[in-house]
Amino acid sequence: MQSHRGLLHKLIRLYCPRGEEADDAWNEIYLQVHGALERFRGDAQASTWLYRVALNTLLTMQRKAYRRPATVGVEAAPEPGHDPEARSDAAERLHHVLMRLNEADRALIALHLEGFRAEEISETLGITANHVNVKVHRIKKQLQQWLNP
C-alpha cells in the first residue's frame, strides 16, 4: 500500500473530501486489503487489484453513509499533511467538477488520469476496453463543458 499511497490518497479524496472521513477510509482500505491479500491470485497487476479493493471499499462506505441520517457537526479538519492554500485554482476547479460526476464515471476518469491503460481500467471496473475508451471520451467532453461554460 505504501508504494501506491499517492494513488490511494487521490482516490480517497474523490470519495471522502473531509479529513476525518479520509482517515477512516484509509484505515478501512488497509483492513480490506489485508483481509483480501490471501485471495490475491496475481491475475491482475498489484496496483489494479489494490485500486479495485480500495474503490469497492470507498463505494461501500459511501453507501453506508448515505443510509445514515445526516448530523450537524463541526466543519471538518483538513486532510493530514494537506495545505488547502497550496492547491492551485485549476486543480481546485478540476476537483470540483470531478465531484459532480457519478460514482462510476468518477472512478473511471480517476484511473485514466492516473495513467492506467484502457485494458487495466476494464479489468478493474469489469467493462470492456472499448467501453472504457468511449466513456473516457464522453467524460472529457462533459468536464470541458463544465470547466468552460
QUIHU-V862119 format. One record per helix or strand of 2 or more residues. SS is the DSSP state (H for helix, E for strand). FROM is the first residue (numbers start at 1). TO is the last residue. If there is no record, write none. Layout:
ss->SS from->FROM to->TO
ss->SS from->FROM to->TO
This chain:
ss->H from->2 to->15
ss->H from->19 to->39
ss->H from->46 to->67
ss->H from->84 to->86
ss->H from->89 to->100
ss->H from->103 to->113
ss->H from->118 to->125
ss->H from->129 to->147
